[in-house]
Amino acid sequence: MKRDEKNETTKKSVRKINIDDLPKEPVKRGSESDAGDSMGETKVFMDLPLNDGEDFEFQPDFDTMDFFDEEILPETSGRTTSRRSIPEESFSDEEEDVPEERPVRRTRRRRLESERIPEEAEEEIPEKRRIKKLRLTPEELEERKAVRKKRRSQNPEILAVTYVFAFLFVLMIGYFVYFNAFVSKNVINSAYNVRINSFADTVVRGDIVSSDGTVLAETLVDENGNETRYYPMGRIFSHAVGTSEINQSGVELSQNFYMLQSNGNPILNALQDIRGEKNQGDRVVTTLNAQLQEVAYNALGYNDGAVIAIEPATGRVLAMVSKPDYDPNTLVDDYEYIVSEESNDSLLNKTTFGLFIPGSIFKTLTSLAYIRSGADYNSYHYVCEGQINLGGDEYITCFDQIVHGEENFMDSYAYSCNASFGNIGLGLPDNLLKDTCESLFFNKELPTEIPHTKSIFSLAADDSDWQTAATAIGQGHTQVTPLQMVMIAATIANGGNMMQPYMVDAVETAGGGHRVKKYLPESYGQVLSTQEADLLGQLMEAVVNYGTATSLSGYGYSVAGKTGTGEVSGRGDNSWFIGYAPVEQPQIAICVLVENDEGYYESALPVANAVLQAYLGQ
C-alpha cells in the first residue's frame, strides 16, 4: 500500500472521543457500541488532566498494530487478509490531520507483532509464501533454480575436500598401526636409540638363558659398582646371542628393550631407587638348546660354515652356529683387528646373512616346479650317460662323471643326477621355476623377525640352455641362506605349513618369578599343498634309504633329507645337507653347510648325524 493511501486510511480511522460519552461499564464483546468490535472487553481509563470544555482525541499508533502492517496487507485490491478488520462505521467521519509516524525500533516492532498475531494468522503465513511462490514469473523461477543449482555445484568441492581429509586421516591411522606392529620394535631396539641406552643408568642389564636355564649372558657388578657383560659359553653362542656393547647383534639386540626394564616387585624397586641403587633387569629365555648348540659347534670343528636347527611344528630355533666365530668377552679389544682384515668374516652370522651357491639341495625346488607343471612325474624316464650336451662345447656333468644309467624321477633325485635334472629344467615352462621359488620367498623377506638377508633367484626366460640347466641343478647365479633352506625342509616336514622361526620363548622378571611376555608359535600359512609336501618327503626319504645320504640310516629313527655340493669358482666346494627326523613325526629340521671342503657333500653328513643323534637321544 502506498504511503498516501495509508495516511488516508489512518485519517478515516480517527475519531474524537468526548470523555463524557464514554461508557460507564465495560462493553461486552460483540455488542454494538461506539468503541467498535476491536475494543472487546477492554476498559478505558482516562486519568489525564483536561480543561473545561476540552475534548480528548484518541489517536492509535497504527504502525505498531498488526492489522495495518505493510507486510501483511494485500498488495492489490480484491485480496483479503485473515486478520480482523475494523468496520468503518464504528469510527467517526470527522477527519483530522494525523501526526507524522513515529519511528519504532525493529526489535520492538517484531515483539509487538509476535504478541498480537493471532494463531490462525501464523498458520496461514506458509500458505501465503506458497501462493507468492506460485505467482513468480518463469524468469524468477529460473533464477531461483540457477541459485539452487549453484549451491549444489559447490557440494562436490566440499565433498572432495572432505574425502581428502578422511583419506589422510585413515592413512595416518594405518601408518600408526603399521609402525606399532612392524617398525616400533626395530626403532626401540636400535643400537642408536640413546634413550633406551639411558635406561642402563637405573637398571642392571638382565640375563639371557637357554631353554633349559643355562646362563648365556649376564652382567657382573663388582664392589665398586662397575658392570661387566659376561658370556659363560663364550664362542659357542657368539652369533646367536650376540653382544651388547660394540657390534650389538643377536638376542642382545632384539631384546635390548626388555633387558633394560625391571618388572620385579614394585616396592623393592622403589626402595632401590630411594637408596640410589640399580634394579635388576628382566631375564630373556631363549628357545636355544644349550646341549644341542654345543654339539653342533663341536661337530663343525675347524671348518667354516653354519648349522641351524628348528622345530618344524613350531618354528622354535634349537641351535644356531656360525664359523668363523669370535669371543664376545674380548670383542671390544679384538674389534679393530677383526675389521681390519678384509677376508675376516668372523662377525658375519652365516646362518642368516650368508649367501651361498646351494648346489643339489636346490633340486628340491626344481622337483616342486616339475610337480606343479602338471607333468606325469610317475612316468618320467631318463637314461644318464654321465653328462648332458647343451650344444657345442657346453655340458652339464654328473658328480665325478658317474653314469647313473636308466632312472625314474625318484631315482634322479635320490642319486642327485645332474644330467637328469638339467633335462627336467629345460622342459619346464617359462618362469615356472622362478614363480615356484618366489612362492617360497626367494627374492623376498622371510616371514620371521630374525634379521636376515634375502635369498636370490636369478633366471630370465631368454637365458641360454646352459644357464637354465645350471640353475635347475643349483648352480648358476642362485644364492641361498641356510635359514631359507632349513625353513623349506621344516615346511615339507610340517605338511606344507610354514611356521615363522623365532629365538625367544619368554621374558621374565629377574630370577624367573613372574612372566612378563610370552612368545607363541605363528604360522605363515600353507605354502605347499599336502600332496606336494608328501611327494617331496618321499623323494627325501629315498635319498637316505638308498641314495647319497645312506650314512644317516640305521640309528633307530628315520631321516629324510637332501645332499648337495655347491661349486665355487676359485675356492673349494661347499657341502650341504637339509633334512628332518623322524619322518613319521618330525621333531627337528636341520641345515648344515661346510665351506671350502674337499670332502664334497659327505662333509656335511657327519655334522648332521651328530646333531640328530644328540637331539633324538640315540
C-alpha positions, 0 to 999 in steps of 0.5 A: 500500500502506498504511503498516501493511501495509508495516511488516508486510511489512518485519517478515516480511522480517527475519531474524537472521543468526548470523555463524557460519552464514554461508557460507564461499564465495560462493553461486552464483546460483540455488542454494538457500541461506539468503541467498535468490535476491536475494543472487546472487553477492554476498559478505558481509563482516562486519568489525564488532566483536561480543561473545561470544555476540552475534548480528548482525541484518541489517536492509535499508533497504527504502525505498531498494530498488526492489522495495518502492517505493510507486510501483511496487507494485500498488495492489490485490491480484491485480496483479503487478509485473515486478520480482523478488520475494523468496520468503518462505521464504528469510527467517526467521519470527522477527519483530522490531520494525523501526526507524522509516524513515529519511528519504532525500533525493529526489535520492538516492532517484531515483539509487538507483532509476535504478541498480537498475531493471532494463531490462525494468522501464523498458520496461514503465513506458509500458505501465503509464501506458497501462493507468492511462490506460485505467482513468480514469473518463469524468469524468477523461477529460473533464477531461483533454480540457477541459485539452487543449482549453484549451491549444489555445484559447490557440494562436490568441492566440499565433498572432495575436500572432505574425502581428502581429509578422511583419506589422510586421516585413515592413512595416518591411522594405518601408518600408526598401526603399521609402525606399532606392529612392524617398525616400533620394535626395530626403532626401540631396539636400535643400537642408536636409540640413546634413550633406551641406552639411558635406561642402563643408568637405573637398571642392571642389564638382565640375563639371557638363558637357554631353554633349559636355564643355562646362563648365556649372558649376564652382567657382573657388578663388582664392589665398586659398582662397575658392570661387566657383560659376561658370556659363560659359553663364550664362542659357542653362542657368539652369533646367536646371542650376540653382544651388547656393547660394540657390534650389538647383534643377536638376542642382545639386540632384539631384546635390548628393550626388555633387558633394560626394564625391571618388572620385579616387585614394585616396592623393592624397586622403589626402595632401590631407587630411594637408596640410589641403587640399580634394579635388576633387569628382566631375564630373556629365555631363549628357545636355544638348546644349550646341549644341542648348540654345543654339539653342533659347534663341536661337530663343525670343528675347524671348518667354516660354515653354519648349522641351524636347527628348528622345530618344524611344528613350531618354528622354535630355533634349537641351535644356531652356529656360525664359523668363523666365530669370535669371543664376545668377552674380548670383542671390544679389544679384538674389534679393530683387528677383526675389521681390519682384515678384509677376508675376516668374516668372523662377525658375519652370522652365516646362518642368516646373512650368508649367501651361498651357491646351494648346489643339489639341495636346490633340486628340491625346488626344481622337483616342486616346479616339475610337480606343479607343471602338471607333468606325469612325474610317475612316468618320467624316464631318463637314461644318464650317460654321465653328462648332458650336451647343451650344444657345442662345447657346453655340458652339464656333468654328473658328480665325478662323471658317474653314469647313473644309467636308466632312472625314474624321477625318484631315482634322479633325485635320490642319486642327485643326477645332474644330467637328469635334472638339467633335462627336467629344467629345460622342459619346464615352462617359462618362469615356472621355476622362478614363480615356484621359488618366489612362492617360497620367498626367494627374492623376498623377506622371510616371514620371521623377525630374525634379521636376515638377508634375502635369498636370490633367484636369478633366471630370465626366460631368454637365458641360454640352455646352459644357464637354465640347466645350471640353475635347475641343478643349483648352480648358476647365479642362485644364492641361498641362506641356510635359514631359507633352506632349513625353513623349506625342509621344516615346511615339507616336514610340517605338511606344507605349513610354514611356521615363522622361526623365532629365538625367544620363548619368554621374558621374565622378571629377574630370577624367573618369578613372574612372566612378563611376555610370552612368545607363541608359535605363528604360522605363515600359512600353507605354502605347499599343498599336502600332496606336494609336501608328501611327494617331496618327503618321499623323494627325501626319504629315498635319498637316505634309504638308498641314495647319497645320504645312506650314512644317516640310516640305521640309528633307530629313527628315520631321516629324510633329507637332501645332499648337495655340493655347491661349486665355487669358482676359485675356492673349494666346494661347499657341502650341504645337507637339509633334512628332518627326523623322524619322518613319521613325526618330525621333531627337528629340521636341520641345515648344515653347510661346510665351506671350502671342503674337499670332502664334497657333500659327505662333509656335511653328513657327519655334522648332521648325524651328530646333531640328530643323534644328540637331539633324538637321544640315540 
